[in-house]
Amino acid sequence: MNTITPEKLNKYFAITKEALDKAEKALDSSRLEQARDFLNMASHYFSDAHYFAQKEDLVNAFACLNYAHGWLDAGARIQLFKVHDSRLFTVDD
């Protein structure tokens, strides 16, 4: 499928929001500055995705969601976020 539909976008908004919420509660206390930086980047891209969605620019909204989730995955992989959820992150359970 090569179309970004509102339904697909809403699905990825929900997944990324769930991952953001989980990461926010699982910051590595020994590297808080770095963990907050990664979370901040993800949050800003998530916010940008909402902005583009409101403008009905689904392509850029989807791109921002992918960047947001990329920051979350990167933070999880280097254990800035102490998460164990392979459904939401690229980590082992």
Secondary structure, DSSP 8 states (H G I E B T S, - for coil): -----HHHHHHHHHHHHHHHHHHHT-B-GGGHHHHHHHHHHHHHHHHHHHHHHHTT-HHHHHHHHHHHHHHHHHHHHTTSB----TTTSSS--
